[in-house]
C-alpha cells in the first residue's frame, strides 16, 4: 500500500475479523458488545449511588462494592450513553474514575426505556448498534433478580428516591 487512504480502505474491509494495520502494525478489529448482566447490575448500583451524592457523581474506585470494581464492566455503559465519565484533570491519571448516570441511564435502570442489545465499537467509538432492543430486566438475565438488586441498597426505596 502506498497511501493512507489505501490503508484505511484495507482496514475497513477487514476489521470485522481483525487485521494488523499496514502502517503501524496495531491490531484493528470491530467489536460487537452485548449489554450483559454485569453491566446492568453496575448501572443499577451507580444510579442508586448517584441519587445519594450531592452532585450525582460517584467515585467508583473508592465507593463501589468490590464486585463492581472487579469486573469494571460499568465503563462500557458509555457506549449506550447510559453513563458518563467525569473529565480527568490529573495528568498522572488516565481517567478520573468518577461516573454518573445520564437521564437515559436512569430511565433504563428504572425500566422506563429499552436500549440496543448490541453495539459495534471500533477504537472506543460506536459505529453502529443492533436493531434488537433489550430492557434492564432482560439485560440482567434469567438467573438475576432485578427487584432484589434495586432494593438491596435501599436506593430505590420511595422515601430515599429523590427526583432528578
Secondary structure, DSSP 8 states (H G I E B T S, - for coil): --SHHHHHHHHHHHTTT-EE-TTT--EE--EEEE--HHHHHHHHHHHHHHHHSSSS-EEHHHHS-HHHHHH-GGGGGGGGTSEEE-----TT-S---EEEE-HHHHHHHTTS--EESEEEEETTEEEEE-S-EE-HHHHH-TTS-HHHHHHHTSTT-TTT----
